[in-house]
Amino acid sequence: MDRKHFSKIQCDEHYHPKKKTAMALCIALHLDLEQSKDLMARADWAFSPSSKFDLIVQKAIIDKQYDIMQLNVTLFKYTNEILGVYNICGIIFISRIRLEVKAD
């Protein structure tokens, strides 16, 4: 998340973040589970017990595993998704994950 995006969240009262953005903030801010549920609720989201992606993020929060790179490796391995790609580094990251997953 860049400064512009963060500023939009802070300043625009009509801004509604995507679910993945809210989850990424929970990880970046090292929130515990209750704090994460509160932040998600304030953004009109909740962790879904039927979503493998949500369960993986929730488990990382419970276990206090806030390393976004490792979380993205796990997410990609089990769901083929990550918490966000905003630039060329993300494309390189996905390529690296694909190589790691194939090696397993």
C-alpha positions as CSV (number, residue, x, y, z in Angstrom):
1,M,0.0,0.0,0.0
2,D,1.4,3.4,-1.0
3,R,1.0,6.7,0.8
4,K,-1.7,7.8,-1.6
5,H,-3.8,4.8,-0.9
6,F,-3.3,5.2,2.9
7,S,-4.2,8.9,2.7
8,K,-7.4,8.0,0.8
9,I,-8.4,5.6,3.6
10,Q,-7.8,8.3,6.2
11,C,-9.4,11.3,4.5
12,D,-12.2,10.0,2.3
13,E,-15.2,9.2,4.5
14,H,-16.9,7.5,1.6
15,Y,-14.0,5.2,0.8
16,H,-14.7,1.5,1.2
17,P,-11.6,-0.6,1.2
18,K,-11.5,-4.0,-0.5
19,K,-11.5,-7.0,1.8
20,K,-7.9,-7.8,0.9
21,T,-6.8,-4.2,1.8
22,A,-8.5,-4.5,5.2
23,M,-6.7,-7.9,5.8
24,A,-3.4,-6.5,4.7
25,L,-3.8,-3.7,7.2
26,C,-4.4,-6.2,10.0
27,I,-1.2,-8.0,9.1
28,A,0.8,-4.8,8.6
29,L,-0.3,-3.3,11.9
30,H,0.3,-6.7,13.7
31,L,-3.2,-6.7,15.1
32,D,-4.4,-9.6,17.3
33,L,-7.6,-11.5,16.3
34,E,-10.1,-9.3,18.2
35,Q,-8.5,-6.1,16.8
36,S,-8.5,-7.6,13.3
37,K,-12.2,-8.5,13.6
38,D,-12.9,-5.0,14.8
39,L,-11.0,-3.4,11.9
40,M,-12.7,-5.7,9.4
41,A,-16.1,-4.9,10.8
42,R,-15.4,-1.1,10.6
43,A,-14.7,-1.7,6.9
44,D,-17.9,-3.7,6.6
45,W,-16.1,-7.0,6.2
46,A,-15.7,-10.1,8.2
47,F,-13.6,-13.3,8.1
48,S,-15.6,-16.0,6.3
49,P,-15.4,-19.5,7.9
50,S,-16.1,-20.9,4.4
51,S,-13.2,-19.1,2.7
52,K,-9.8,-20.9,2.6
53,F,-8.1,-17.5,2.0
54,D,-9.8,-15.9,5.0
55,L,-9.0,-18.9,7.2
56,I,-5.3,-18.8,6.3
57,V,-5.1,-15.1,7.1
58,Q,-7.0,-15.6,10.3
59,K,-4.6,-18.4,11.3
60,A,-1.6,-16.2,10.6
61,I,-3.1,-13.5,12.9
62,I,-3.8,-16.0,15.7
63,D,-0.3,-17.4,15.4
64,K,1.2,-13.9,15.2
65,Q,2.9,-14.7,11.9
66,Y,3.0,-11.2,10.4
67,D,5.6,-11.9,7.7
68,I,3.7,-10.8,4.6
69,M,6.0,-12.6,2.2
70,Q,5.6,-15.9,4.0
71,L,1.9,-15.4,4.3
72,N,1.7,-14.7,0.6
73,V,3.6,-17.9,-0.2
74,T,1.1,-19.9,1.9
75,L,-1.9,-18.2,0.4
76,F,-0.6,-18.7,-3.1
77,K,0.2,-22.4,-2.4
78,Y,-3.4,-23.1,-1.2
79,T,-5.6,-20.6,-3.0
80,N,-3.6,-19.3,-5.9
81,E,-4.1,-15.7,-4.6
82,I,-2.1,-13.3,-2.5
83,L,-2.9,-10.2,-0.5
84,G,-2.0,-7.8,-3.3
85,V,0.1,-7.0,-6.3
86,Y,0.6,-3.4,-7.1
87,N,3.9,-3.2,-9.1
88,I,6.5,-5.2,-11.0
89,C,7.9,-6.6,-7.7
90,G,4.6,-8.4,-7.3
91,I,5.0,-10.1,-10.7
92,I,8.5,-11.2,-9.8
93,F,7.1,-12.4,-6.4
94,I,4.4,-14.5,-8.0
95,S,7.0,-16.1,-10.4
96,R,9.2,-17.0,-7.4
97,I,6.2,-18.5,-5.5
98,R,5.3,-20.6,-8.5
99,L,8.8,-22.0,-8.6
100,E,8.7,-22.7,-4.8
101,V,5.3,-24.4,-5.1
102,K,6.6,-26.6,-8.0
103,A,9.6,-27.6,-5.9
104,D,7.4,-29.0,-3.1
